[in-house]
Amino acid sequence: MAKALLGHMSTTDPRVHARLVAENRRLRERVADLEAHVLRLQADNDALAAALADRPLLALDDSSMQPA
């Protein structure tokens, strides 16, 4: 399908080609930025999970265990 789309868009106008190249570069940069952001979020998540792994998630004292 990509080949069909490229064949459909074939043009010799250098402005169109330059615009497509610029848009392709911008999209690649955006993808790289998003991938870096995902890696930062994963690292933050791993650090938070490691910090919580050493302590209980919920601690109840004896008074809160009394029937109502």
Secondary structure, 3 states (H helix, E strand, C coil): CHHHHHHHCCCCCHHHHHHHHHHHHHHHHHHHHHHHHHHHHHHHHHHHHHHHHCCCCCCCCHHHHCCC
